[in-house]
Amino acid sequence: SIAEAVVPRLPEFDSRHFANLTYACALAEIVPRLGDQSTLFDKIADAAIPLIRTFDPQHVANILWAYAKMEHPSPEFFDALAKEAAPRLTDFSAQQLANVAWSLSKHPPPSSNAAFDRIAEDVVMTRGPSLDSFTSQGLAMLAHSFATVGHVANTDFWDRIDRAATARASELGPLECSQIAWSFATIGRPADNLFRAIESRTLSMDYVKPQGLSNIAWAFSMLGYDSRQFFDAIAQRSLSRLKDFTHQDIVMLVLAYSRIVHPYPE
């Protein structure tokens, strides 16, 4: 196979080759298996670690994203990449930072705390890309990543996420509304203006996926935002498409309605 033929040539690769190869595999949604029961990603990790200091921000972000997307844990490789990235995150673009945070939240290595600390500090101190330069998707990814790993110590960071998301609520799509609402509920952080904006934005959308509806309802109920108009609208949309909900979606929806004070929908 091509993968088997590539392995002996990996010592000739530089950081760009490693990044392009892993990125291409992830786009194709394949992680080639080798005859010794390892994978091409395993061999790439072994060959790339000695060259880690030559990786530029794009290479680090692309490789982390590829391994995370393909659910291929490589603890030693992720740890080395996180250590390399942390001191120079100001050199990363907004999209690269969002990808790094998302990737490290999927499979956090021991050194990921330092990377998350540094990202939060840079956001607060406005070093590197400002939150204004993130796309709405990138902003949601950043919040979701920090909430996933439980990084709540830097309250100024969350204040800035709150303000940025509120100011740009009209840009948020269904997924971003769901991710941001879930993030604030997961860390137990009320955000009145933000949730009012998410409520208005959600009600204005023609379609929200079942997982999005259940996550948004759960987030609102967890933080005590009990708007009858909002929950009635969520119920109406959900009941008309209940056959499309997964078991987990239904559980989240039931949990949400078990916490609010007005009656269950019929």
Residue pairs with C-beta under 8 A, 6 or more apart in sequence:
1 32
2 32
3 32
3 33
3 34
3 40
4 34
4 35
6 21
6 40
7 34
7 40
7 43
10 43
10 44
10 47
11 47
13 21
13 47
13 48
14 51
14 54
15 48
15 51
15 54
15 55
15 56
15 59
16 59
18 44
18 47
18 48
18 51
18 59
18 63
19 55
19 58
19 59
19 62
19 63
20 62
21 40
21 44
22 41
22 44
22 62
22 63
22 66
22 67
23 62
23 63
23 65
23 66
25 31
25 32
25 40
25 41
25 66
25 70
26 65
26 66
26 67
26 69
26 70
29 70
31 39
31 40
31 41
31 70
31 72
32 39
32 40
33 39
33 40
34 40
34 42
34 43
39 72
41 67
41 70
41 72
41 74
42 74
45 74
45 76
45 77
48 55
48 63
48 77
49 76
49 77
49 80
52 80
52 81
52 84
53 84
55 63
55 81
55 84
57 85
57 88
57 91
57 92
57 93
57 96
58 96
60 81
60 84
60 85
60 92
60 96
60 100
61 92
61 95
61 96
61 97
61 99
61 100
61 103
62 99
63 81
64 78
64 81
64 99
64 100
64 103
64 104
65 99
65 102
65 103
67 73
67 74
67 77
67 78
67 103
67 107
68 102
68 103
68 104
68 106
68 107
71 106
73 107
74 107
75 107
75 109
78 103
78 104
78 107
78 109
78 112
79 109
79 110
79 111
82 104
82 109
82 111
82 112
82 114
82 115
83 111
83 114
85 92
85 100
85 115
86 111
86 114
86 115
86 118
87 118
89 97
89 100
89 115
89 118
89 119
89 122
89 128
90 122
90 127
90 128
91 128
92 100
92 128
92 129
93 129
93 133
94 129
94 133
94 134
94 135
94 138
95 134
95 135
95 138
97 119
97 128
97 129
97 134
97 138
97 142
98 134
98 137
98 138
98 139
98 141
98 142
98 145
99 141
100 115
100 119
101 115
101 116
101 119
101 141
101 142
101 145
101 146
102 141
102 144
102 145
104 112
104 115
104 116
104 145
104 149
105 112
105 144
105 145
105 146
105 148
105 149
108 149
112 149
113 151
116 145
116 146
116 149
116 151
117 151
117 153
117 154
119 142
120 146
120 151
120 153
120 154
120 156
120 157
121 127
121 154
122 128
123 131
123 157
123 160
123 161
124 154
124 156
124 157
124 160
131 139
131 160
131 161
131 164
132 164
134 142
134 164
136 168
136 171
136 172
136 173
136 176
137 173
137 175
137 176
139 161
139 164
139 165
139 168
139 176
139 180
140 165
140 172
140 175
140 176
140 179
140 180
140 183
141 179
142 161
143 161
143 165
143 179
143 180
143 183
143 184
144 179
144 180
144 182
144 183
146 152
146 157
146 158
146 161
146 183
146 187
147 182
147 183
147 184
147 186
147 187
148 186
150 187
152 158
152 187
152 189
158 184
158 187
158 189
161 180
162 184
162 189
162 191
162 193
162 194
165 172
165 180
165 194
165 197
166 191
166 193
166 194
166 197
169 194
169 197
169 198
169 200
169 201
170 201
172 180
172 198
172 201
173 205
174 202
174 205
174 207
174 208
174 209
174 212
175 209
175 212
177 198
177 201
177 202
177 208
177 212
177 216
178 208
178 211
178 212
178 215
178 216
178 219
179 215
180 194
180 198
181 195
181 198
181 215
181 216
181 219
181 220
182 215
182 216
182 218
182 219
184 190
184 191
184 194
184 195
184 219
184 223
185 218
185 219
185 220
185 222
185 223
186 219
188 222
188 223
189 223
190 223
190 224
191 223
195 219
195 220
195 223
195 225
198 216
199 220
199 225
199 227
199 230
202 208
202 216
202 230
202 234
203 230
203 233
208 216
208 237
210 238
210 241
210 244
210 245
210 246
210 249
211 246
211 248
211 249
213 234
213 237
213 238
213 249
213 253
214 238
214 245
214 248
214 249
214 250
214 252
214 253
214 256
215 252
216 234
217 231
217 234
217 238
217 252
217 253
217 256
217 257
218 252
218 253
218 255
218 256
220 226
220 227
220 230
220 231
220 256
221 255
221 256
221 257
221 258
221 259
221 260
222 256
222 259
226 260
226 261
226 262
228 262
231 256
231 257
231 260
231 262
232 265
235 257
235 265
236 265
238 245
238 253
238 265
239 265
242 250
245 253
257 264
257 265
